[in-house]
Amino acid sequence: MEVLRATIYPMLVMGGLAIFFAIGLGIAAKVFYVYVDPKVKEVEGLLPGANCGGCGYAGCADCAAAIVAGEAPVTACVASSEDVFVAIGEVLGKTVEVKEKEIAMIMCRGTADKAKRKFQYMGIEDCRAALLAGGGDKECQYGCLGLGTCVKNCPFDALSMGEDGLPKVDKDKCTGCGTCTRVCPRGIPKLVPVSLKIAVICSSHDTPPVVKKICEVGCQGCGLCKKACPEKAITIENSLAVVDPSKCTLCGKCFEKCPTGAIQQILPA
Amino acid sequence: MAVQEAWTFSDYIMLVVSAVLINNILLIRFLGNCPFLGVSKRMDTAIGMAVAVVFVLSCSGPLTWLVQRFLLEPFKVAYIQTLAFILVIACFVQLVETVIKKVSPPLYRSLGIFLPLITTNCAIFGACILNIREKYDFLQSLIFSFASALGFGLALVIFAGIRERFPFARIPKNFQDTSIGLITAGLIGMSFFAFAGLAK
């Protein structure tokens, strides 16, 4: 009898508890049922899932909900490629207009040996922190500080710090989410269309004599390229040359004239 | 159950101080280390976890006490305590998750991911067991559970505050990530030993 009780009681207690909670949970699941559109889960599965925030929503789940609700376009995700948009479009029964993919480009060529330094920075390894220490250790107030804040924050592991002290973009891995453009205190990484053929790889708005003194490879805004361009595709804005890609024919006259090589043809990777 | 002397107000204060500082569940008892290391990389997730633990433990502590007092003891099956408590806590957490998902979506979004983590958290379970082992009555176990969770939150927030600064420190390569995390946890734990002096 004692043995019987010792076996039956725990079974009864555990079984009773389990049944009680099972019923309770069952009722709760019915009473507090929340309808979730199955499309949201499907779309979320197609998104990259890096939660980079490039779309402007709190994460991929949020973005998926907004896409399904029609608040965001199918192409809202900046980190996805064309086929993902087509797949999302199929889920929602919408046709997709694909915009061109963008990738990040480091708009500075001031490597450790080419750009002068004001002092030796020994503090926290973060560009934003370095900027607080006397405005950064580089003479150039527009140049890359090279402490790799963009590299550390890239959610897709597409950036790496080069030997020369400048970050490098892996064009295959970069999705154009724009996280690096947001974390860089100087806005050195910029999003450019993948098809971009020519660019001025410099961010300096300093006047020609200043640039000449502190950086061997910066754009001085001298205007030689502007004069050389037969298509009038180049303008000088605030001491920095800007190329209008719609007018450029890639004749190459500007590269030849540029004294520092800041204006460059971007070779296919 | 043994009849206790009536507790005075200062006894309750001591219970709270003891649970939060002197016998901090994370740093002195070293329970619940998985979330301690897992969600302490950023302050906002640490605070989310702390709030979730305070909420769940304050409810499940008294709840398991009731199960012990009115179910396990009358049937003389106190030895299945572990099994029964885990069932109670897990079901309770599941219930809470279902309810707040419906009632308060913003709260669900901020707490949601932490609730499943708490289900089999040893800090929660440990505090529930301690309630029984220390022979607390219902009110005492409620206060102890709440204070333990506060201590958990305090330790977690302190740790996250320090850990957030790791990326800016020059840590030797071999000590990075979890290693330095454990070293830091040990150092904070040692500093918490100083609170033992608060008790007579």
Interface residues (C-beta under 8 A of the other chain):
Chain A: Y9 P10 L12 V13 M14 G16 L17 A18 F21 G24 L25 A28 A29 V31 F32 Y33 V34 I124 E125 D126 A129 K152
Chain B: V67 L71 L72 F75 K76 V77 Y79 I80 L83 A84 L87 V88 C91 Q94 L95 T98 V99 K101 K102 V103 P167 F168 A169 R170
